[in-house]
Amino acid sequence: MIDSRTCRAARGFLNWSTRRLAIQADVPVARILDLEGDRPIEAPWLRRLAETFASHGVAPIVENGRLVGVREFENRAEAVRQARRETAETTLIAAGPAPGEG
């Protein structure tokens, strides 16, 4: 998944505003602002953001179970494979506690 820093970095690679990301990912701007403000958002929104970035050639980099950045891929299919691999390894890094648990 992605966290606040990797979301901002991926948007930077794509030169996208928060609004453009919201439209591309079909995620409310408020959820993106929550994520980028280090507030937890639900896993389905995180997956949708990660999938959107991957479909545009940008995927997170995970080392030792920690998100360390993003990488731009010329081959979008490779970005999608990378994002799926990283998602499987870091399933809820940025999700925080479930609603009502924190």
N, C-alpha and C positions, 0 to 999 in steps of 0.2 A: 504494500500500500504506500501511500505518500503521507508526508507530514507538512507542516507549514513551510519549512525552508525548501523542500523539494517541489512543492506546488508553485511557489514564487519563482524558483529556478526554471521549472518547466515552462511556465508562462513567459519567462524572459527569453528562453530559447525560441519560442514561437512568436515572440513580440505581441502577445495577446493581453488585452486588458481583462480585468475581472469580469466585466460584462460580456466580453467576447467568449471567455471560457464558459460562463454560465449558459450562454446560448448554445455553444458547441456541445457541451456535456449534458444539457438539459438538467442543470442543477441550479437551485435558487442562489442568487448572488449572496444572500445572507449566509448560506452554508459555506460558501467559499470564503467569505470574510471571517466567519467563525474559525475555519481551519487555519487561515493565514494569521489569525490573531491568537493562535495556540489554544483555541477552545475545541473540545471534542465534537466531532460530528459522527453521524451514524455510518456504519460500514458500507451500506449500499451506495451512499453518496461518494465515499472514498473510492469504491470500485469503479463507479461511473467516471470519476475524474481520471483515475489511472488509465482506464480503457480509452478515454478520449485522447489523453496525451500520447499513449502508445499508438493509436491509430493515425496520429500525426507525426510519428517518428521519434518520440521522446519517451524514455523509460527510466524508472528509478534504478539506482545502483545500491545494492546491499552488500555489506562486508561484515562478517561475523554477526549476522542477525541485526545489524544496525543500518539504517538508511544513511548514506553518506553523500548522496547527490543524485544528479540525473545525467543521462547520456543521450546524445542525439544520434540516431541511426539513419543512414541513408536509405536502408531497406526497411520499410515500415513493417513488413512481416516479421523481421528480426526484432524490432522494437516490441511488437505484440508478444512474441515468445518470451522476451526478456521480462516484460511486465508481468506476465503470467507466472514465470518462475519466481520473481521477487514477491509477488502477491502470495504465493503459496508459502514462502519462507517467513513472511512478516505479516501475517494475516490481520492483526488489529493494532499495529504500532501506533497509529495516530487516532484510533477510535476512542481511546480512553475508556472510562467506566460506562456501563450501560446506563441509560436514563434511570434515575432513582437510586443508583448504587454509589454515586460519588458525592 
